[in-house]
Amino acid sequence: MNNKIFDLIVIGGGPGGYVAAIRASQLGMSVALVEDKHLGGICLNWGCIPTKALLRASEIKHMLDNVEEFGFSVSNIKMDIKKIKLRFLKVSLKLIKIQINLKKLLFKLKMAQLLNLLKILL
């Protein structure tokens, strides 16, 4: 492993970490970004954002179940779990594209990506 000195080492490649690392690099710092698994962290990859796609489907179902409170009448409401899952996968695919663009940006900024380094150090 090359011995390199960085002005800043950011631990965690989630939304806070990668934004801080990119900004520091834009300001002229030599930056290393350490991420244990996937760039974007839990939030971008499987936590906050993909989960909200599923949560939104349940919110819509709840609204439809209670539509009479608002003066509407709806019958024969069905949930298609396969379509809900397909929407979830489409959202996840968009996030993968964001992750790829994020990696390209880090490369363009000549930022070291020390992925899986935490496993080596611990």
ROZATOR-316341 format. One line per field, with one value per residue: residue number from 0; residue in one letter; x, y negated, z of N, C-alpha, C, CB in turn. Coordinates in steps of 0.001 Angstrom, whole numbers, m for minus. Glycine has a CB too. Layout:
resi: [NUM; ...]
resn: [a; ...]
n.x: [X; ...]
n.y: [Y; ...]
n.z: [Z; ...]
ca.x: [X; ...]
ca.y: [Y; ...]
ca.z: [Z; ...]
c.x: [X; ...]
c.y: [Y; ...]
c.z: [Z; ...]
cb.x: [X; ...]
cb.y: [Y; ...]
cb.z: [Z; ...]
This chain:
resi: [0; 1; 2; 3; 4; 5; 6; 7; 8; 9; 10; 11; 12; 13; 14; 15; 16; 17; 18; 19; 20; 21; 22; 23; 24; 25; 26; 27; 28; 29; 30; 31; 32; 33; 34; 35; 36; 37; 38; 39; 40; 41; 42; 43; 44; 45; 46; 47; 48; 49; 50; 51; 52; 53; 54; 55; 56; 57; 58; 59; 60; 61; 62; 63; 64; 65; 66; 67; 68; 69; 70; 71; 72; 73; 74; 75; 76; 77; 78; 79; 80; 81; 82; 83; 84; 85; 86; 87; 88; 89; 90; 91; 92; 93; 94; 95; 96; 97; 98; 99; 100; 101; 102; 103; 104; 105; 106; 107; 108; 109; 110; 111; 112; 113; 114; 115; 116; 117; 118; 119; 120; 121]
resn: [m; n; n; k; i; f; d; l; i; v; i; g; g; g; p; g; g; y; v; a; a; i; r; a; s; q; l; g; m; s; v; a; l; v; e; d; k; h; l; g; g; i; c; l; n; w; g; c; i; p; t; k; a; l; l; r; a; s; e; i; k; h; m; l; d; n; v; e; e; f; g; f; s; v; s; n; i; k; m; d; i; k; k; i; k; l; r; f; l; k; v; s; l; k; l; i; k; i; q; i; n; l; k; k; l; l; f; k; l; k; m; a; q; l; l; n; l; l; k; i; l; l]
n.x: [841; 609; 2205; 537; m182; m2967; m4986; m7455; m9398; m12275; m14543; m16892; m19127; m21676; m24579; m23822; m21045; m19938; m20657; m19275; m16649; m16455; m16824; m14614; m12564; m13105; m12372; m9690; m8358; m6519; m8106; m9330; m11784; m13403; m15203; m17145; m18781; m20835; m20752; m22486; m23764; m25988; m28419; m28740; m28553; m30149; m31666; m33115; m34088; m34867; m36652; m38639; m40061; m41554; m42960; m44509; m46346; m47825; m48934; m50611; m52404; m53570; m54804; m56684; m58231; m59504; m60957; m63617; m63966; m63419; m65434; m65606; m66286; m65120; m64608; m63609; m60764; m57507; m54343; m51363; m48833; m46604; m46292; m45806; m43387; m41878; m41813; m40318; m37890; m37256; m36799; m34578; m32789; m32397; m30989; m28660; m27556; m27060; m25105; m23046; m22488; m21610; m19247; m17793; m17523; m15942; m13624; m12970; m12384; m10058; m10010; m9168; m10533; m11170; m12397; m13678; m11553; m11851; m12325; m9845; m8274; m9430]
n.y: [1186; m2193; m4896; m7672; m11036; m12745; m15690; m15567; m12984; m11329; m9475; m7261; m6964; m7960; m10128; m12492; m12169; m11790; m14198; m16077; m15248; m15670; m18455; m19378; m18489; m20040; m22461; m22283; m20482; m17501; m14520; m11625; m9184; m7047; m4139; m1510; 389; m227; m2979; m5875; m4925; m3498; m4884; m5806; m3439; m1219; m1948; m4729; m5997; m3895; m2517; m4390; m4280; m1949; m2633; m4759; m3462; m2059; m4203; m5323; m3211; m3228; m5764; m5339; m3371; m4885; m6816; m7582; m9283; m11718; m12249; m10718; m7850; m4713; m1617; 1846; 1905; 2891; 4304; 4706; 6558; 7362; 5266; 3170; 3999; 3948; 1191; 392; 1640; 206; m2334; m1696; m1024; m3524; m4692; m3222; m4153; m6770; m6260; m5294; m7600; m9194; m7881; m8365; m11135; m11353; m10172; m11972; m14194; m13345; m11996; m9861; m6688; m4781; m2163; 469; 310; 96; 2688; 3818; 2399; 2957]
n.z: [0; m872; 776; 1562; 2133; 3298; 3201; 4304; 5662; 5134; 6874; 6034; 3503; 3079; 2527; 3946; 4226; 1573; 383; 1941; 1405; m1381; m1514; m26; m1675; m3933; m2918; m2990; m1357; m579; m594; 1031; 839; 2892; 2799; 3981; 2648; 389; m1755; m979; 1142; 3655; 3469; 761; m691; 318; 2453; 3515; 983; m996; 682; 1109; m1251; m970; 1329; 405; m1279; 627; 2011; 69; m274; 2274; 2221; 181; 1385; 3273; 1994; 2015; 4151; 3096; 1422; m866; m2925; m3441; m4993; m5062; m4658; m5223; m4406; m6123; m5556; m7032; m8895; m7155; m6070; m8423; m8931; m6710; m7379; m9703; m8621; m7061; m9114; m10325; m8270; m8296; m10660; m9866; m7967; m9617; m11133; m9048; m8314; m10662; m10458; m8145; m9107; m11134; m9594; m8569; m6171; m3558; m3135; m582; m338; 1568; 3298; 6026; 6885; 6507; 8307; 10788]
ca.x: [0; 1371; 2053; 88; m700; m4160; m5412; m8694; m9912; m13685; m14951; m18320; m19474; m23104; m24900; m23013; m19634; m19482; m20809; m18141; m15426; m16468; m16625; m13225; m11751; m13321; m11645; m8259; m7754; m6289; m9136; m9602; m13123; m13412; m16552; m17046; m19457; m21319; m20758; m23854; m24169; m27253; m29553; m28888; m28582; m31274; m32374; m34081; m34714; m35653; m37730; m39717; m40878; m42514; m43795; m45477; m47404; m48706; m49671; m51681; m53407; m54275; m55683; m57799; m59089; m60213; m61374; m64982; m63875; m63288; m66601; m65478; m66666; m64286; m64795; m62743; m59360; m56611; m52901; m50586; m47515; m45563; m46072; m45182; m41988; m41244; m41541; m39204; m36679; m36948; m36191; m33239; m31958; m32013; m29982; m27405; m27023; m26522; m23859; m22046; m22105; m20856; m17896; m17131; m17169; m14801; m12464; m12663; m11780; m8829; m10189; m8923; m11674; m10621; m13499; m13345; m10362; m12167; m12167; m8414; m7731; m10013]
ca.y: [0; m3427; m5847; m8950; m11949; m13460; m16823; m15184; m11635; m11278; m8103; m7093; m7478; m8244; m11463; m13515; m11932; m12058; m15635; m16749; m14894; m16357; m19898; m19583; m18306; m21220; m23560; m22071; m19547; m16112; m13857; m10192; m8849; m5661; m3559; m83; 1279; m819; m4425; m6349; m4466; m2788; m5715; m5831; m2115; m359; m2479; m5827; m6286; m2767; m2188; m5358; m3817; m1004; m3374; m5551; m2552; m1780; m5441; m5439; m2198; m3730; m6851; m4754; m2676; m5869; m7876; m8007; m10406; m12936; m12380; m9935; m6451; m3905; m191; 2816; 1501; 4043; 4038; 5642; 6586; 7450; 3920; 2373; 4432; 3448; m239; 360; 1991; m923; m3365; m1210; m1124; m4936; m4961; m2619; m5108; m7888; m5777; m5243; m8992; m9660; m7315; m9106; m12449; m11182; m9915; m13237; m15073; m12683; m11684; m8456; m5968; m3700; m1268; 1668; 99; 327; 4129; 4078; 1775; 3497]
ca.z: [0; m940; 1869; 1019; 3154; 2865; 4025; 4974; 5471; 5523; 7156; 5769; 2183; 2982; 2016; 4612; 3966; 214; 105; 2591; 682; m2677; m1290; 386; m2875; m4771; m2292; m3197; m408; m960; 210; 937; 1306; 3356; 2889; 4297; 1700; m854; m1812; m799; 2463; 3848; 3029; m697; m1313; 693; 3611; 3394; m305; m1515; 1613; 911; m2373; m389; 2265; m368; m1716; 1770; 2300; m934; 85; 3458; 1779; m566; 2346; 4089; 1086; 2336; 5089; 2305; 573; m2094; m2849; m4326; m4732; m5731; m4574; m5143; m4403; m6930; m4901; m8065; m9445; m6087; m6025; m9642; m8708; m5764; m8122; m10591; m7768; m6717; m10315; m10450; m7249; m8773; m11642; m9080; m7367; m10697; m11402; m7886; m8450; m11742; m9930; m7245; m9954; m11806; m8597; m8128; m4766; m3242; m2580; 205; m51; 2327; 4108; 7439; 7143; 6572; 9511; 12025]
c.x: [884; 1129; 1719; m478; m1864; m4401; m6622; m9036; m11336; m14056; m16469; m18702; m20958; m23326; m24103; m21543; m19202; m19648; m19642; m16842; m15339; m16181; m15185; m12283; m11885; m12572; m10129; m7592; m7532; m7154; m9162; m10980; m13140; m14860; m16423; m17650; m19789; m21327; m22205; m24421; m25514; m28406; m29776; m29146; m29764; m32088; m33422; m34810; m35476; m36841; m38908; m40603; m41938; m43483; m44867; m46635; m48367; m49513; m50844; m52787; m54227; m55251; m56903; m58772; m59953; m60767; m62782; m65005; m63848; m64423; m66522; m65951; m65859; m64536; m63761; m61277; m58502; m55168; m52230; m49152; m46390; m45254; m45422; m43699; m41224; m40903; m40360; m37889; m36274; m36293; m34766; m32286; m31501; m30903; m28633; m26752; m26423; m25187; m22738; m21561; m21289; m19414; m17110; m16679; m15964; m13523; m12006; m11959; m10477; m8860; m9950; m10181; m11132; m11747; m12966; m12086; m10644; m11997; m10690; m7827; m8216; m9660]
c.y: [m1246; m4272; m7191; m9761; m12714; m14650; m16438; m13742; m11633; m9813; m8024; m7759; m7667; m9670; m12592; m13398; m12281; m13526; m16411; m16486; m15618; m17837; m20192; m19452; m19510; m22433; m23359; m21117; m18185; m15265; m12360; m9956; m7364; m5202; m2055; 805; 587; m2337; m4917; m5904; m3750; m3583; m5610; m4450; m1239; m883; m3496; m5871; m5080; m2416; m3142; m4982; m2831; m1711; m4175; m4672; m2259; m3021; m5610; m4435; m2665; m4850; m6299; m4017; m3645; m7030; m8402; m9169; m11745; m13104; m11624; m8506; m5689; m2443; 622; 2366; 2750; 3564; 5113; 5605; 6653; 6071; 3003; 2714; 3932; 1964; m418; 644; 878; m2058; m2958; m1304; m2563; m5266; m4361; m3547; m6320; m7487; m5728; m6660; m9576; m9140; m8032; m10477; m12355; m10950; m11208; m14199; m14503; m12383; m10196; m7852; m4742; m2771; m6; 1518; 392; 1790; 4473; 3576; 2420; 4925]
c.z: [0; 294; 1264; 2158; 2555; 3778; 4861; 4629; 6007; 5695; 7009; 4467; 1994; 2501; 2681; 4251; 2564; m161; 704; 1834; m661; m2491; m897; m810; m3804; m4233; m2330; m2223; m1062; m25; m47; 1529; 1634; 3488; 3033; 3211; 396; m752; m1805; 541; 2472; 3257; 1525; m1274; m923; 1857; 3247; 2061; m870; m615; 1450; m274; m1874; 545; 1523; m851; m570; 2156; 1338; m626; 1280; 3077; 1040; 358; 3153; 3272; 1407; 3319; 4349; 1301; m737; m1846; m3889; m3974; m5497; m5781; m4382; m5105; m5241; m6407; m5935; m8648; m8409; m5997; m7253; m9513; m7767; m6492; m9083; m9819; m7428; m7896; m10548; m9456; m7625; m9791; m10934; m8484; m8413; m11022; m10258; m7946; m9549; m11251; m9000; m8043; m10630; m10852; m8027; m6632; m4547; m2648; m1864; 647; 620; 3185; 5584; 7801; 7295; 7878; 10798; 12291]
cb.x: [m955; 1015; 3338; m966; 409; m5387; m5738; m9854; m9013; m14612; m14493; m19155; m18959; m23796; m26368; m23180; m19313; m20237; m22153; m18003; m15361; m17822; m17583; m12835; m12157; m14812; m12101; m7572; m8640; m4745; m10508; m8504; m14214; m12652; m17418; m17730; m20720; m22724; m20001; m24741; m24220; m27504; m29322; m27651; m27340; m30776; m31411; m33387; m33657; m34758; m37219; m39138; m39991; m41781; m42933; m44781; m46802; m47881; m48734; m51124; m52730; m53263; m54912; m57271; m58239; m59294; m61327; m65772; m62621; m61965; m66833; m64014; m68198; m62758; m66219; m63248; m59133; m56834; m52316; m50652; m47418; m45999; m47405; m45884; m41903; m42161; m42787; m39425; m36889; m38223; m37022; m33310; m32727; m33238; m30439; m27660; m28131; m27511; m24070; m22641; m23347; m21543; m17974; m18074; m18360; m15045; m12793; m13949; m12765; m7613; m11598; m7729; m12710; m9847; m14276; m13172; m9853; m13595; m12801; m7702; m8080; m11482]
cb.y: [0; m4210; m5928; m8760; m12928; m12527; m18049; m16128; m10550; m11984; m7650; m7661; m6564; m8022; m11725; m13420; m10520; m11186; m16167; m16281; m13381; m16163; m20416; m18577; m17018; m21533; m23724; m23357; m19400; m15715; m14455; m9336; m9210; m5513; m3922; 198; 1829; m300; m4932; m5852; m5625; m2522; m7181; m6424; m1401; 997; m3088; m7125; m6736; m1545; m2227; m6753; m3156; 110; m4308; m6227; m1243; m1290; m6664; m5209; m843; m4240; m7831; m3798; m1837; m6400; m7370; m6842; m10265; m12938; m13792; m9943; m6262; m4279; 254; 3063; 479; 5003; 4011; 5284; 7788; 8413; 3310; 2626; 5971; 3676; m950; 1386; 3295; m1428; m3582; 229; m610; m5864; m4415; m1211; m5558; m8316; m4377; m4563; m9850; m9204; m5802; m9260; m13068; m10009; m8840; m13882; m15325; m13549; m12092; m8300; m5570; m4245; m923; 2823; m1336; m126; 4969; 3432; 325; 3376]
cb.z: [1221; m2196; 2750; m116; 3669; 2854; 3147; 4577; 6190; 4458; 8590; 6914; 1129; 4336; 2197; 6117; 4229; m771; 669; 4053; 462; m3389; m199; 1486; m3611; m4870; m859; m3128; 844; m869; m82; 1677; 237; 4715; 1637; 5618; 2312; m1189; m3067; m1932; 3399; 5340; 3414; m1336; m979; 1027; 4562; 3604; m1299; m1677; 3054; 704; m3463; 366; 3124; m1577; m2254; 2978; 2210; m2371; 399; 4511; 873; m1638; 3291; 5155; m346; 2905; 5968; 1581; 291; m2604; m3070; m4192; m5116; m7140; m3407; m6335; m2942; m8470; m3937; m9190; m9925; m4716; m5936; m10853; m8132; m4625; m8894; m11285; m6466; m6227; m11541; m10219; m5902; m9401; m12626; m7961; m6741; m11976; m11642; m6573; m8755; m12955; m9191; m6274; m11013; m12358; m7470; m8459; m4286; m2268; m3694; 1419; m1339; 1385; 3939; 7753; 5999; 5396; 9527; 11988]
